[in-house]
């Protein structure tokens, strides 16, 4: 299968290397031509323009810095896209996937949007996760190629915007967990406790945390929050302990104070006997919120 790849940054170069390793004829284009040289030496063919790259291929992959740049390249390719399939692996707001999909399908091509969930060195590995959205039959047609990029290539929706939302959800969760861990690490370090010793000895409790995601997901999807254990009213004393300990040690209290406000507001609203998942309503869209 002939493939074109537009964009040879860190991730694009890794994608190109994986495609060449899988034996696919590959044409590459990059705004700065110097990045094509190692790949040409490995067997890729260089193209002088996005349009020229597209004309040389059945499957067109795009991986550039943002959705606006991807849209510009696709417009530059123009009618050459007709009859081909575009797989856009560019990050950005979910609405940009819809814009790109409309542009590409309007030019007579099929469209998939992918969200890469791994770092560049892991591209091509069996455990690399990439989410895809768009017509299922298009994904099925190119699944063997897509799995050469990530062994866990997964079709998640017919809506091309959904993979981008999956990526944002992952990062949102990651930042929350990491910030909580780092605040705790600062507190422990101030007390002279090695962080590595803590993580080793507390591993059973820390490892259990991800199990809450599935539990909370079910409660949120059903809108059923009442719980016989671990209710919101029982969280407040522990939060106050963290704030008091942090203050006493000169550790920043912004993060636990924010958490306390969320829980306290829920208690005032009469949700003291509900699960922590009830706080999803704080983050949800409310009247008057843009």
C-alpha positions in Angstrom: 0.0 0.0 0.0 1.4 3.4 -1.0 1.4 5.9 1.9 2.2 9.6 2.1 3.2 11.3 5.4 2.9 15.0 5.8 5.0 16.3 8.8 8.3 15.0 10.1 8.6 16.4 13.6 9.6 14.1 16.4 6.3 12.1 16.2 6.0 12.3 12.4 9.6 10.9 12.0 8.7 8.0 14.4 5.6 7.3 12.4 7.6 7.3 9.2 10.2 4.9 10.6 7.5 2.5 11.8 5.9 2.5 8.3 9.2 1.8 6.6 10.0 -1.0 9.1 6.6 -2.5 8.2 7.6 -2.5 4.5 5.2 0.1 3.2 6.2 2.3 0.2 6.4 5.8 1.7 6.5 9.3 0.4 7.3 12.0 2.9 7.0 15.8 2.9 8.1 18.3 5.5 8.2 22.1 5.5 11.9 22.0 6.2 13.4 19.4 3.8 16.3 18.6 6.0 14.2 16.3 8.1 13.4 14.1 5.1 17.1 13.1 4.6 17.4 10.3 7.2 14.1 8.8 6.0 15.1 9.0 2.3 18.3 7.2 3.3 16.0 4.5 4.9 14.0 4.1 1.7 11.3 6.8 1.7 10.7 9.0 -1.3 10.7 12.8 -0.9 8.0 15.0 -2.2 8.3 18.7 -3.1 4.8 19.7 -2.0 1.9 18.3 0.0 0.0 17.9 -3.3 2.8 15.9 -4.8 3.0 13.6 -1.8 -0.7 13.0 -1.9 -0.7 12.1 -5.6 1.8 9.4 -4.9 -0.3 7.6 -2.3 -3.5 5.8 -1.5 -3.3 6.6 2.2 -2.3 10.0 3.5 -1.2 10.5 7.1 -0.9 14.0 8.6 1.0 14.8 11.8 1.8 18.5 12.3 1.9 20.9 15.2 -1.8 21.8 15.3 -5.1 21.5 13.6 -4.9 24.8 11.8 -1.6 23.8 10.1 -3.1 20.4 9.2 -6.1 22.2 7.6 -3.8 24.4 5.6 -1.8 21.4 4.3 -5.0 19.6 3.3 -6.3 22.7 1.5 -2.9 22.9 -0.3 -3.4 19.3 -1.5 -6.9 20.2 -2.7 -8.5 18.0 -5.4 -5.5 15.6 -5.3 -7.1 14.1 -2.2 -10.1 12.7 -4.2 -10.4 9.0 -4.0 -7.9 8.7 -1.2 -8.1 8.3 2.6 -6.7 10.9 5.0 -5.7 9.8 8.6 -5.1 13.0 10.5 -3.0 12.3 13.6 -2.7 16.0 14.7 -3.7 17.2 18.2 -6.1 20.1 18.7 -9.6 21.0 19.9 -12.3 18.6 18.9 -14.0 21.1 16.6 -10.9 21.0 14.3 -11.5 17.4 13.6 -14.9 18.2 12.3 -13.6 21.0 10.1 -10.9 18.8 8.6 -13.4 15.9 8.1 -15.8 18.2 6.2 -13.0 19.6 4.1 -11.6 16.2 3.2 -14.9 14.5 2.5 -16.0 17.5 0.4 -13.0 16.9 -1.8 -14.0 13.3 -2.3 -11.8 11.5 0.2 -12.4 9.4 3.3 -11.4 10.7 6.7 -10.2 9.3 10.0 -8.9 11.2 13.0 -6.4 9.6 15.3 -5.2 10.5 18.8 -1.7 9.2 19.6 -1.5 8.2 23.3 2.2 7.4 23.5 5.6 9.0 23.2 7.5 8.9 20.0 9.9 6.1 20.9 7.0 3.8 21.5 5.5 4.2 18.1 5.3 0.8 16.3 5.3 -1.2 19.5 2.6 -3.7 20.4 1.5 -1.7 23.4 1.2 1.7 21.8 -2.3 3.1 22.0 -3.9 5.2 19.2 -7.6 6.0 19.2 -9.4 6.5 15.9 -12.7 8.1 14.9 -14.5 8.1 11.6 -16.4 5.6 9.4 -15.8 2.1 10.8 -15.4 0.5 7.4 -12.6 2.9 6.6 -10.8 2.0 9.8 -11.3 -1.7 9.1 -9.8 -1.3 5.6 -6.6 0.2 6.9 -6.4 -1.4 10.3 -3.3 -3.5 9.5 -1.4 -0.3 8.5 -2.7 1.5 11.6 -1.6 -1.3 13.8 1.9 -1.1 12.5 1.9 2.4 14.1 0.4 1.2 17.4 -0.5 -2.4 18.3 -3.5 -1.1 20.2 -5.0 0.9 17.5 -8.7 1.2 18.5 -11.7 2.5 16.7 -13.7 4.4 19.3 -16.4 6.3 17.4 -17.8 7.2 14.0 -17.4 10.8 15.1 -13.8 11.9 14.2 -13.8 14.4 17.2 -14.1 11.7 19.8 -10.4 10.5 19.8 -9.3 14.1 20.5 -11.7 14.2 23.5 -10.3 10.8 24.7 -6.9 12.4 24.6 -7.9 15.4 26.5 -9.7 13.3 29.1 -6.5 11.3 29.7 -4.4 14.3 30.1 -7.0 15.9 32.4 -6.9 12.8 34.6 -3.1 12.6 34.4 -2.5 16.2 35.6 -5.0 15.8 38.5 -3.2 12.6 39.7 0.3 14.0 39.2 -0.5 17.3 41.0 -2.0 15.4 43.9 1.1 13.1 44.0 3.5 16.0 43.9 1.7 17.9 46.6 1.9 14.8 48.8 5.5 14.3 47.9 6.3 17.8 49.0 4.6 17.2 52.3 6.4 13.9 52.9 9.8 15.3 51.9 9.4 18.1 54.4 8.8 15.5 57.0 12.0 13.7 56.0 10.2 10.7 54.6 11.8 9.2 51.4 9.1 9.3 48.6 10.3 6.0 47.2 9.8 4.3 50.6 6.3 5.7 50.8 5.3 4.5 47.3 6.7 1.1 48.0 4.9 0.6 51.3 1.7 2.3 50.2 1.6 0.5 46.8 -1.6 -1.6 47.5 -3.6 1.5 48.3 -2.1 3.6 45.5 -2.7 0.7 43.0 -6.4 0.6 44.0 -7.1 4.2 43.0 -7.7 3.5 39.3 -10.5 1.1 40.3 -12.5 4.1 41.3 -12.6 5.3 37.7 -14.9 2.5 36.7 -17.0 2.8 39.8 -17.5 6.5 39.4 -18.2 6.1 35.6 -21.1 3.9 36.4 -22.5 6.3 39.0 -22.2 9.2 36.7 -23.7 7.5 33.7 -26.7 6.3 35.8 -26.9 9.6 37.7 -27.0 7.5 40.9 -24.8 9.0 43.6 -26.1 7.8 47.0 -23.5 5.5 48.6 -23.5 3.5 51.9 -19.7 4.1 52.4 -17.1 6.7 51.6 -19.8 9.5 51.4 -18.7 13.1 50.9 -19.3 14.1 54.5 -16.5 11.7 55.5 -14.0 13.4 53.3 -14.0 16.8 54.9 -12.1 16.0 58.1 -9.3 14.4 56.1 -9.1 17.3 53.8 -8.9 19.7 56.8 -6.0 17.5 58.2 -4.1 17.9 54.9 -4.6 21.6 54.9 -3.6 22.0 58.5 -0.4 19.9 58.1 0.5 21.7 54.9 0.1 25.1 56.5 2.2 24.1 59.5 5.0 23.0 57.2 4.8 25.9 54.8 3.5 23.7 52.0 1.3 25.3 49.3 -2.4 24.8 50.3 -4.1 25.9 47.0 -4.8 22.3 45.8 -6.3 20.9 49.0 -8.2 24.1 49.7 -9.8 23.9 46.2 -10.8 20.4 47.0 -12.3 21.4 50.3 -14.4 24.1 48.7 -15.8 21.5 46.2 -16.7 19.1 49.0 -18.1 21.9 51.4 -20.3 23.3 48.6 -21.7 19.8 47.9 -22.5 19.4 51.6 -24.3 22.7 51.8 -26.3 21.6 48.7 -27.5 18.5 50.7 -25.2 15.9 49.1 -23.4 14.7 52.2 -24.5 11.1 51.8 -23.5 10.9 48.1 -20.4 9.5 46.5 -17.4 11.7 45.6 -18.6 11.3 42.0 -21.4 13.7 42.8 -18.8 16.5 42.3 -19.0 16.0 38.6 -21.9 18.4 38.7 -19.5 21.2 39.8 -17.6 20.8 36.6 -20.6 20.3 34.3 -22.1 23.0 32.2 -24.5 25.2 34.1 -26.9 27.9 33.0 -25.0 31.1 32.2 -21.7 29.3 31.7 -20.2 29.6 28.3 
